Amino acid sequence: MRQSTKIRGLKDILAGAFLVAAISVPAALFAQPLPAEDEWVVVIDAGHGGRDPGAVGSRSREKNINLAVALKTGNYIKKYLNDVKVVYTRDDDTFIGLAERAEIANRHKADLFISIHSNAMTDKRFTGAETYVLGQTMDEANLQVAMKENSVITFEKDYETKYEGFDPNSVESYIIFSLMQNTYLKQSTEFATLIQDQFRDRVGRRDRGVRQAGFQVLWRTTMPSVLVELGFVTNPEEEKFLLSELGQDYLASAIFRAFRDYKQVIDNRSGLNNGGLRAETTDRADGKADSAAGLITEEVTGGSKATSVNSRSVTAPAQTSATVTDPPKAESATPANNAGGIPASAVTVKASGTDDEEIVFMVQVAAMPRGRTLNQSQLKGVDQVSTIEDGERTKYVSGKFVLYDDALKHRRTLTGRFPDAFVIAVRNGKIMPLREAIEAKKRK
């Protein structure tokens, strides 16, 4: 892609700027966040707000779209992942400074930071979604996006002092971001890739890819972090989609699904590698090694059917898997008359040779609202199917394992038909946080 003279010159001075820039990097940026003991913490940041409208379309303001999708994403997480704490940087139309947004994430010792935005260009033909991670800003298009998002600091009082002379409109100010590219780049990129996969395969968005740029809000966080650009409010058709309730539902569901899959990867690594997060492979049922990233790609690109929304192709969850991650309007796996359905009755989950206090691992393949049932044909061939009542949902699970590794292997045998299947932990017939269960098993 074309690069400006300033950006080409920036490459030449990076080496000489390393020492000066390193001195000005806040010490907190090099600190490792304390791990959450019993639950994940995810901070969801709705970009802009209050006196800062963000990008402006013909009928929309970015701040409102960002907030709607952020709240929906958080609601999905809170509803379907009971071992995750959701923190919002804002949950109403309030102005929050960039530094304060990052401080909220750091203060809560978050495991992941998700900043949600919408894009804009003077050329109304631009469409598509993209996800950014912190890195070098050598591409002119990426630099323009970073400058747009960083310019919000000018709404803050004494921003020159607060941000130590950072000028969001100066190319030279972005030199320092090149120093931070490797701190959480791998995990951030992994999560960003999952988001883009979901946007492309599930929501039918044009995939603009995972990109690197220097964003103040990402630079100041001390955990894996991404900045999502949902689409362009300056494109009439895309603006219509971003403003629609269904469009926002699907975008939020996509981010949620990506988070769920990312969390599963990290939890799997933790369980298979004595609590460490550095493992690159997991064991497959056939005994061969399989990369964690490859495993997730296989999951998120499972079968689906296309549904037309606003004259665009939007991918709805497959009917063969009424999973917990489907948007409410897409949950249609159960026939209206429940004929031939499996009763949604609670069961006592107890593995042979264990007592009621023993933790067991199971594989959840689907979930339905309480009182509704799955058709038997949808679970044909799945062994040891039972149900667990969990709040207002009935969880359909398969298998019953004392060892977490055995549950993982069983899950892989089911992903062909149930690409969204995932491992859960159960004690006394109730679902418990997976991380807590794994740690409890290690202590025995």
JOFENBEL-V347236 format. One record per helix or strand. SS is the DSSP state (a for helix, b for strand). FROM is the first residue (numbers start at 0). TO is the last residue. If there is no record, write none. Layout:
BEGIN
SS;FROM;TO + SS;FROM;TO
END
This chain:
BEGIN
a;4;23 + a;26;29 + b;39;45 + b;48;48 + b;51;51 + b;55;55 + b;60;60 + a;61;79 + b;83;87 + a;97;106 + b;111;118 + b;128;133 + a;139;154 + a;158;161 + a;170;179 + a;184;200 + b;206;212 + a;215;218 + b;224;231 + a;235;242 + a;244;271 + b;280;282 + b;288;290 + a;291;299 + b;303;308 + b;311;316 + a;327;329 + b;340;341 + b;359;368 + b;373;374 + a;375;378 + b;384;389 + b;392;400 + a;403;413 + b;421;426 + b;429;431 + a;433;442
END
